Amino acid sequence: MHILVYFGVPAIAFIAIYFIVKKLQGKENKRFIKPATVLLHQLPPSDLAVSGSPPCLKLETFLRMTKIPYESEYGMKFSKKGKVPWIEFNGQEIADSNFCIRFLMKEFRVDMDSHLNFTDRAVGHSIRRMLEENTYCNILSWGSGQTSYNSFGVKFIFVSLEILVCREKKMKNFLFFFFFFLGGGGGGGGAEIARTIPFFKVSPTVAYYRWFSDFAPGMREQLFGQLFLPLKYLVFYMIKRKVWKDLWSHGIGRHTEQEIYGIAERDLLAVSEILGQKKFLFGDKPCLADAGLFAFIAGSAWDCPASPFSKIIKTKATNLGEHAQRMKELYYPDWDRIIAKKNKSE
């Protein structure tokens, strides 16, 4: 009987709150989008960049480069696959930045690499995959968006955060508290948050920097500063523990700090050598790989100006910084305005 009360009452309360939130969600006005316009779901801008998430910034840059009409929807709303960024177009939902790009290239009949020969296309593809799967793994960008949130408890958290948390500080504290204790504290709900919220997706050199260097306390305050003590420390600890396990499983967590940063440095210097003195990676006209490179530099060096990655860009690979600045000026004349609007809304 005691067991039934101990587990039954919280479970009933949990389900009740979940359906209340879902009902509130259903009452929200659906955003009107013009026909043939892409709705881009992505994480909000950071204080220093239009996006601290390279996948989000790469996809938006692609849209601007190809002049495909789109509108951005900032927030924590995820696709049915539990991914971000993702897009909606004419009633279809496509998740994962690379899948979105492939879909849009076919739908709008655009090819950013049409001016490249087969060899350059292959090199460009290799550059993007290296930056996304190896170099970026050293960063842990906010919202790389490759994790799932399909469990009942995690859906509750995301729906609740999207509808209520951003609007009411007390509700945010309640939801985190409720979820932690219902899920068994640090070993249950806390671990589930660490496994699923896309902010915490591990991606190895920058991941290490964001979670285990002097940058970590600042990120803790930026992510969880509004949570009351000691909750923000508890949540941060649980996520940090999960990140470390992922880094260790990946293999990069078994290296020393200098070895980890060395991996990213060699990757960046390799791309720097390919770029050389050219305006873009393969000449005077940018391609898809340029969008990926720009997104990586903005999401790591610009968004973490005190990081080793930023130091490399400022000293040994200055042409990468110049390339990113060139892309920004060409495709983001409203860069500062987007960031200012975000800060004003807060």
Secondary structure, DSSP 8 states (H G I E B T S, - for coil): -HHHHHHHHHHHHHHHHHHHHHHHHHHS------TT-EEEEE----SSSS-S-HHHHHHHHHHHHTT--EEEEESS---TTS-SSEEEETTEEEESHHHHHHHHHHHTT--TTTTS-HHHHHHHHHHHHHIIIIIGGGB--TT-------SHHHHHHHHHHHHTGGG-HHHHHHHHHHHHHHTTGGGTHHHHHHHH-GGG---HHHHHHHHHSTTHHHHHHHHHTTS-TTHHHHHHHHHHHHHHHHHHHHSGGGS-HHHHHHHHHHHHHHHHHHHTTSSBTTBSS--HHHHHHHHHHIIIIITSTTSHHHHHHHHT-HHHHHHHHHHHHHH-TTHHHHHHHHHHH-
